[in-house]
Amino acid sequence: MKAHKLILIIFLTAFFTSCEDQLNLDPKQSQDATETLSTEGGVTNVLTGAYALAANGNGYGGRILLYADLLGVTGAGNTTTLEWSGSFGELRQMYTKNMQSDNVIIEGTYGRCYQIINAANTVIENIDKVKDPDRQAVMIGEANFLRSLAYFDLVRFFAKPYVSGQANTQLGVVIRPNAIYDFSVDLSKERSTVDEVYKTIIDGLNLAYTNLPEDNDFYADKYAAQALLARVYLQQGNYAMARDAANDVIENSGHALSPKYADAFNHDTDQAEDVFAIQITKQTGVNDMVTFYAAESYGGRGGDFAITDNYLAQFSTPDDRADFVYEDSSILTSKFTDQFADVGIIRLAEMYLIRAEANLQAGTAVGNTPLDDINIIRTRANADNLASVTIDDILLERDLELGMEGFLIHDIKRTKRSIDISKNGDGSSLILYDANRLVFPIPLSEMDANKLITQNPGYSS
């Protein structure tokens, strides 16, 4: 491959003019890096290209969220809450917890995340081409946000889970601190530890929070960075930091819960509840949540991933969230019925749930009591308020409020729960939260190219 070719920065002349306009694309797939990065416009286009990369279906256009549900459900027996009937064998491997190292869908997402990271690194290293110091700071903030987002999902899917209170020296993922311009050289590198990857994520998000403005149109702003920090800290079991970050977003961001639960979904412009969303248009991006969760009449494949009566039975009566479904050949969620709608990555409702859980675990009431926060969420859904709240109540509320939005396996891992795959749900066959079967394999293409990397246990190299 020719040296100094920046092959991963596609969409070189892409630009957004408004969140409703189409994304205009140049069909070029590569351009000499020295030419592209010699101007402010070229560096700006690389940043826009990073958002476009994220919007791809095998990135944050939906599949990264889908994987969390596929890995988190039982996949067998009569207690499953979601049921996969799709024809994609690579996705069924996640559902049955039998991934293979040659899974091309996993390979695609792994590569997509590193493309986002490389684009972000490229922006940061060439930011001197941007003349306005304020604009420089914002672009560095956006690049750090996108890079941290990609690293966070890489380490959650491709490494053993972070365990609070211990040295997390288990292998994480490869950290690429510098942009790669020449892919013909040997880029072999071993994976950093989970601790080191989380430090990279947190450092990047703190820098993003410092640099980004309070409002940045539909691009990442300071409260998107803070909200993602709240999610990261919760995954670590760092309840005090998760609480404070979530409280900052709730109290200071200007975001508000949508008046009705249904209003939080199926829109192509950001609403008040959207802290960060991926923009999907007719020319770029794929809303793969619609692809796999919706009926054909809504642009989906007919409901590859359907809701079962077991999921609906968890709701109390009344509760608008239990009614936010429709019947096709099976019961399908109404969250994804517009194939060109934005893909919600962070909603304000999640921040209330994080603050409630973190306050309860820390024995505090920063911003609000855990009970009041949970009842705010339930009131919006027209569900009866609770008289008291336990950690199990909060975790159930997360399942009810955030179901099918990319949280399931990550919540299971951070709370050290098991997945019951026994036929009758009697606990006779469990997959523990840190089982090899719940970790994606390092793709074979990476194993072949990277002479120093170590494969995850349970997979062939």
N, C-alpha and C positions, 0 to 999 in steps of 0.2 A: 504494500500500500504506500502511495506517495507520501513522503514526509510533509509535515505542516498542512495537512488537510484536516479541517475541522468537520469530520463526517457526522458528528452527532448533533450538530446544530442545524436541524431542518427548519423549514418555515422561516427562511432568513429575512424575508421582507414582510412578514406577518405583522399585522397591527390590529388592535381593537379601536374602533371609533366610539362605540358606546356598547353597553352590555346587551343591547338588543340587536346591534348590527352584526352582520356576518363577518367572520374572520377571513380576511383576504390573504391568499397564499401565493407565493411564488413556487412553481413546481421544482425549482432547484433543490437537490438533496445535499449538496456540499459546495464549499467555496474555499478558496485559499485563505487560510487563517490570517495571514498578514494583511490581506486586502479587506476582509470582513471586519477585523478588529482595529483598523487604522482610523476609524471615524466614530463619532458619538452615535450616529445613527446605526452603525453596525453593531455596536455593543448593546444599544437599546433593543435592537431586533433579536439579539441572542436572549435577552431576558424575556421578551415576549414569546420567543420560541420555547423557553423553559415552561411557561404556563401552558403552551400548546402541547408540549410533551406530556405534561401532567394530565391534560384533558383526554388523552387517549384512553380507549376502553380498557387496555390492560394495565392502566395506571389508576388515576383518581377519577376517570370517567366511569368507574363503577366496580371493576373486578376486584380491586384491593378490598373493597367493602364486602363483596360477595364471598370472598375466601374466608372471612372471619365467621360467617354463618355456616358455610359448608364444613369447616373444621369443628365448629362448636356444637352442632346437633348430634344426636345419637347415631343416626344413620341406620338404625335397626330397631326392631321391637315395637311395642305399642305405646311407648311414652314419648316418641319424638314430637317436637313442636313444629318442625319444618321438614318437608319431604322433597327430595330431589328426584326428578324423573327425566331429566334432560339427557340428550344423546352424546354430550361431550364426555368422553372417557376420562380425559385429564381432570375435569372437574369432579367427576364421580370418585376419582381416587381420593380427593379431599374429603368427600362425604363419607367414604368408607374407611378413611384413615389409612390408606395403603398407597401413598404417593411413590412414584418411581423417579429415579434420577434423570430419566430422559423425558420428563413431562415438559412438553413444549410451551404450555401455558404458563407454568411456573418460570421457565426460562425467559419468556417474554416480559414478565413483570420484573424479574430481577434486572434484566437489561434496561428496561424503561426507567427504573429508579436510578440506575447509575448514569443514564443519559441526563436525567434532571440534575443530578449532582454535578456532572461535568459542565453542563450549561451554567449552573450557578457559580462554580469555580471560575469559569471563563469570564463571567461578568465581573466578579470581584477582582480578578487579576488585571483586568483591562479598564478599570473604572476611571483611570486618569484621563481617558479620552472624553469623558463627560466633564464639561467645563463648569457647570453650576455646582458648588459644593453641597447645597441642599439636595439637589437631584442626585448627586453621588451617594449621599447618605441613605436616601430612600431606596435606591437601587441595590445598594449593599444589604439593606434590611430585607428587601424582598428576596434576594438571592439566598440569604441565610435562612429565611423562613422556608423556602422551597427545599433547600438542601436538608434542613433538619426534618421536615416532613417525610422526605424520602428515606433518610437514615432510620427514622423511627419505625417505619413499617418494614424495612429490611431487617432490622434487628429483632422485631417482634415475630416475624414469620420464619426467618432463617437461622435463628439461634435459640438456645434454651432460655426460658423466661428469666427475667430479672427477679431476684428474691431479696426482699427487704431484710436488712439486718445481717447480711453476709457479704463477703468479698466476692463480687461477681466476676470471677476470673475465667469463667467459661467462654469459649470462643464466640465472638459476636459476628461482625461482618468486616469486610475490608474497608478501611477508611482511606479515601483518596483526597488528600488535603490540597492537591494542586490540579489544575486543569490539564488534560491530556490533549495534545495537539498532534502528536505523531504516534499512530497505533501500530507502526511497524517495529517498534522497539520492544524489548522484553519488559512487560509491566507486572511481572510476577510479584506477589506480595501476600503474606499471611494475614489472616483475619485478626483484627484487634479484639480485645476482651469486651464483654458486654458492658462492663463499667466504663471503659474508654469510649465506646460508642455513645452511651448515654451522656457522658460528659461533653462530647462533641455536639450532640443534639441540644443540650441545655445551654451551652455557651452560645451556640448559634441563635437560639431563640431569645436569649437575653440581649444579644446585640441587635437582633431584629426589633425587639420591643423598644430599645433605646433610639434606634434610627428612624423607625417608621412613624408616620403621622397618625393622628386619631382617625382620620378619614382618608381613604385612598381609593375611592370609587369601588370597583369590584375586585381590585387587587388586594393582596394581603396588607393589613394595617397593623398598628401596634396591638390592638386587642385580639386580632387573629393570632398573633404570636403569643400573647399572654394566655389565651384560651388553650392553645396547643401545649403550652407549658403546664397548665393545670392538668391536662390529660396525661402528659409525660410523668409528672410528679405522682399522680394517682397510680399509674402503672408501677412506679417504684415503691409505693406504700409510704411516700413522704407526705403525710396527711396535712401537716401544717403549711407546707409550701403549696400544695394543691388547693387547699382551702383559700389561702390568701390570693392566689392567682385567679381562681374562679370568682372570688368576691370582687376583685378589681374589675373584672369584665362585667359582672352584673351591675355594680354600682356606678361605673364610670364610662362605659362604652357607648351608652345611648341606645343599645339594643333593647328590644322588648319582646316578650312572648307574643306570638300571633294571637289574635282574639279567639280563634277557633283552631283546634288541632289540625283540621284539614287544610287550613290556610298556610301551614308550614311546608307544604309540599306542592310539587307540580307547577312551578312558576319559572319563567325565563329571565326574570330580573330579581335581584336580591331584595328580600323582604326584611322587615325589622328584626326578625329572629335569626337571620343568617349572619353568623359571625364570619364564616368563610365558606364559599361555595365555588365549585368548578363550573365555569361557563361553558355551556354546550350550544353550538350553533349548527346550522344545516351544512356548513362547509368544513367544520373541524370538530373533532371530539365525537365520542360515542357515549350515550347514556346507557351503559351496560346494566344498570339496575333495572331499567325498563326491559332490556333485552331478555333478561333471565327471570324477572318477577312478573311480567305483564302478559296479558292475553294478546293474541294476534291483532285484535281490533284496536289495541293501543300501541302497536308497533313492537310488541314483544314476540317471543317464540312460542307463546301459548301457555306460559306459566311453568317453566322448568322447575322452579322452586316454589312450592305451594305451602300454605298454612294448614295445619291440622287442627282438629277440634281440641286437642290437648293444649295448644297455645291459647285458643280463645277461652278455654275453661279457667285460665288463670285470672281473667278480669272479673272484677266485681260488677254488679248491676246497680245502677247504670254506669256506663263508661263509653264515651264517644269513640275511644280508640278500638274497642272491640267491634264496633260497627263500621270501622274504616276499612272494609273489605268488600269484595264482590265475588260472585260465583261465575266461573266459566266452566271448564271441564273439572275444575277443582276450586278451592277457596284461595283467592289471591289478594294480596295487599293492595290497597288503593294509594299507597305512597308513591308509586311509580307508574303513572299512566300517561305521561307526556314525554315522548322520545327526545324532544329538544329542550326539556326542562333542565335547569341547573342540577348538578349533583351536589347535594348538601354535604359538606365535610364536618362543619362544626355549627351546631344550633345552640342558642342560648339555653334551651331546656337542659342540655347536658351540663351546663355550668351550675344550675340549681342542684342537679343531682350530685355533682362532684362536691359542691359546698356542703350539702346535707351529709353525705357519707364521711367526708373529711372531718367535719365538725363533730359528728357522732364518735368517730374513731379517736379523735383527739380530746374529747370531753370538753369541747368549747362551743360557743355560739356566736362566732364572728359573722357579722352581717345579718344573721337570722338564726333561729333554732332549726335543727334538722327536721323536726315535725312540721314547722311552718313552711319550710322550703318544699317538702314533699306534698303538703296540702296545696301549695300554689300550683304545682304541676297537676295535681288531681282535680283541682277546681276548674282549671282550663279545660279539662276533659269531661267536665260535668260528672265526675265520680265523687262519691261520698268522701268527706274528709276522714282521716284516721284520728283516733283519740290518743294514740301513742305510736312510737316508731322504733323498730329494731333494725339491725344491720340487714337481716333477711328481708325486711320490708323494703328497704332502700334498694337492695339488689334486685328484688322482684320489680320494683318500680322502674328500674333501668331497663329490664327486659320488656316491660309493657310500653314504655315511652319510646325507647330507642331501638326496638326490635327491627331487624332487617336493615340496619343502618351501619353495620360494620363493627360491632362491639363484642359479639358473643364469645369468641374464643379468647379474646384478650381479657375479658372480665373473668372467665374461668381460670385462666392462668394466674392472674394477679391475686385472686382470692383462694388459690390452691384447691379448687374443686376438681372433681373427676367427671368423666363422661361415662354414663352407664349405657353400655351397648348390649346388655343382656336382653334376651327376647321379651321377657315380661317386666323389665325394669326393676328386677329384684336385687340388683347390686351384685349379682354373681359374676359379672364380667365388666370390669372397670378399666378405663384408660386414665391414668393419673395425669395431672396437669402438666408435668414435666416429662412426659413420655416421648421417646424418640419419634413416635408416630404422629405427633402433633407439631413437628418441626419440618419445614420444607427442606428438601435436599438442595445442596449447592448444585446448580445446573451442570450437566456434563460438559457443555461448551466452555464454562469457566474452569472446570477441572482440567480440561485439555490445554487451555491457553495459559493457565496460571500454575507454574511449576511449584509454587510454595504453599498454595492454599490447602487446607485440610477439609475433607468431606465430613458432613454430619454423621454421627453414629447411626447405623442401621441401613446405610445406603452404600451401594457399590461406587467405586471411583471411576 
